[in-house]
Amino acid sequence: MATENTSPERIEAVVRAQREYFASGATLGRHFREEQLRRLQQALHKWHAPLCKALWADLHKSEQEAVLTELSIVEGEVKTHLCHLKRWMRTERRSTPLKMMPSRSRIVSEPLGISLIISPWNYPVQLLLNPLVGAISAGCTAVLKPSPYVPTVSSVIEQMVADTFEERYVAVVQGNRDVNRLLLEQRYDMIFFTGSPALGRTVMSAAAKNLTPVVLELGGKSPCIVDEGADVKLAARRIAWGKTLNAGQTCIAPDYLLIHKSLQSQFVEEFKAAVERLHGRDPRQSEHYVRLVSDRAFDRVAAYLQDGRVVAGGTTNRTERYIEPTLLADVSPSAAVMQEEIFGPVLPMISFESRDEVKRFVAEREKPLAYYYFGRERDGWDMIRHSTSGGACLNDTIMHIANENLPFGGVGNSGMGSYHGRLSFDAFSHRRAVVVTPTWLDLPFRYMPYKMFSLVKKLL
């Protein structure tokens, strides 16, 4: 099954219709926004079964994992916005300095306008519809572009959106990178992109032509450190969970492991035991173990098994696009597996003897989307202070994305901008400064020829 490319004529028609609809002011009112959020909420319930079946068809993702990592996150975001939208939309007061009295100062959040949301294939429901919640909440229209690599999911989402919204308000456009290029030739008021740093540069270059603001949620090689003082058994369990969730096809999955030399042997055994508890003796038989998205992805990730000594896992099956959770030892920092984001269930290990080694190693590389540290909390905070990343966990993995009260986003090569909760509303909004000056008093000091300037200067 393959998605059919949307024609250039339809893309232009959709963008034109959405621009006209936004200009009409139909999306501005709070009650309209709340009604559209409720419609999305109802659609998620109505289309729950088809979405779960599609995720199984494209990724071998179980219903439980689909709910935990996709549907429930979007539903939670919708509930948060419905609960707080009235407060977020209020005009905010700001103090006014004495030199401007008797004026009043306010901030008004207004929608940016037409938004383009481009999502990847690894979490094709969450990463397309979660930004949509922010667009709806802020009062924008949205053109949605799902990934062609998960055609079943993309088809179901297109049907769901068409069943829920008018095309002049929210529309789905399908196709490959040629369609992405055509989409990016159009002018938008906001572009929200989730994907690789390489494609992020393409998006940012296209946006620069029209000075369009962007949120880029990218990826990178997120380090995971297991230090002296760590609970090795617990660390192995949480790392195994974070690395095998979606078969490692997660932008914030632990990408490589820096482990204290004294703990490596114990960690290997605990990792094996943790994988067995999570997925059974043969993960291939587990209904909760996802497959690689394509033959090309399988070939790329399977090739990494040659970049070190396999000390856990290592079994592959190309027909099923299956790769067993695998630990690699004796990995060179210059190996291919250490150059690009792995996006698969292979975890290379490099041992260290001091935290200073770790600080230098991480600092010499691009800023990652996530940073994980296992050890004593005080040491973890020291490591946090000497590093930078989009987000971080101490003695855990992945979980910072689950709290909608925390910003989620990258820094440097791993992205720019953040969202979730209020930040999703802000991402699609312009915070407009407004000064209100009364007419009953008009002080002469600000006008030429600036009489009494010596007094005015003291107020500045």
GIWO-V567605 format. One record per backbone hydrogen bond with DSSP energy under -0.5 kcal/mol. CO is the residue of the C=O (numbers start at 1). NH is the residue of the N-H. Records with the same first field share a line. If there is no record, write none. Layout:
BEGIN
CO: NH + NH
END
This chain:
BEGIN
7: 11
8: 12
9: 13
10: 14
11: 15
12: 16
13: 17
14: 18
15: 19
16: 20
17: 21
18: 22
19: 23
20: 24
21: 26
22: 25
25: 28
29: 33
30: 34
31: 35
32: 36
33: 37
34: 38
35: 39
36: 40
37: 41
38: 42
39: 43
40: 44
41: 45
42: 46
43: 47
45: 48
47: 51
48: 52
49: 53
50: 54
51: 55
52: 56
53: 57
54: 58
55: 59 + 61
56: 60
59: 291
60: 62
62: 66
63: 67
64: 68
65: 69
66: 70 + 71
67: 72
70: 74
71: 75
72: 76
73: 77
74: 78
75: 79
76: 80
77: 81
78: 82
79: 83
80: 84
81: 85
84: 88
85: 89
86: 90
87: 90
92: 107
94: 105
97: 100
98: 101
100: 103
104: 436
105: 94
106: 434
107: 92
108: 110 + 432
110: 430
113: 141
114: 189 + 190
115: 143
116: 118 + 192
117: 145
118: 194
121: 124
123: 127
125: 128 + 129
126: 130
128: 132
129: 133
130: 134
131: 135
132: 136
133: 137
134: 138
135: 139 + 140
136: 139
141: 115
142: 144 + 171
143: 117
144: 173
145: 119
147: 150
150: 154
151: 155
152: 156
153: 157
154: 158
155: 159
156: 160
157: 161
158: 162
159: 163
160: 164
161: 164 + 165
166: 169 + 170
169: 142
171: 144
174: 6
176: 179 + 180
177: 181
178: 182
179: 183
180: 184
181: 185
182: 185 + 186
183: 186
186: 188
190: 116
191: 193 + 215
192: 118
193: 217
196: 200
197: 201
198: 202
199: 203
200: 204
201: 205
202: 206
203: 207
204: 208
205: 209
206: 209 + 210
207: 210 + 212
208: 211
213: 191
215: 193 + 217
216: 218 + 416
217: 195
220: 222
221: 223
222: 255 + 256
223: 372
224: 258
225: 227 + 374
226: 260
227: 230
228: 376
230: 232
231: 235
232: 236
233: 237
234: 238
235: 239
236: 240
237: 241
238: 242
239: 243
240: 244
241: 245
244: 247
245: 248
246: 249
248: 250
250: 253
255: 348
256: 224 + 258
257: 259 + 350
258: 226
259: 352
260: 263 + 264
261: 264
263: 267
264: 268
265: 269
266: 270
267: 271
268: 272
269: 273
270: 274
271: 275
272: 276
273: 277
274: 278
275: 279
276: 280
282: 285
283: 286
286: 289
288: 290
294: 298
295: 299
296: 300
297: 301
298: 302
299: 303
300: 304
301: 304
302: 305
303: 306
304: 307
305: 308
307: 332
308: 310
309: 329
312: 327
315: 324
317: 321 + 322
318: 321
321: 292
322: 317
326: 347
327: 311 + 312
328: 349
329: 309
332: 335
335: 338
336: 339 + 340
344: 346
345: 326
346: 348
347: 328
348: 257
349: 331
350: 259
352: 261
354: 357 + 358
355: 359
356: 360
357: 361
358: 362
359: 363
360: 364
362: 365
368: 390
369: 391
370: 223
371: 393
372: 225
373: 395
374: 227
376: 380
377: 381
378: 382
379: 383
380: 384
381: 385
382: 386
384: 387
388: 368
391: 371
393: 373 + 395
397: 399
398: 401
399: 402
400: 403
402: 404
403: 406
408: 419
411: 414
412: 415
414: 218
416: 216
417: 410
419: 408
420: 423
421: 424 + 425
422: 426
423: 427
424: 428
425: 428
426: 429
428: 112
429: 431
430: 110 + 432
432: 108
434: 106
435: 437
436: 104
443: 446
444: 447
447: 450
450: 453
452: 455 + 456
453: 457
454: 458
455: 459
456: 459 + 460
END
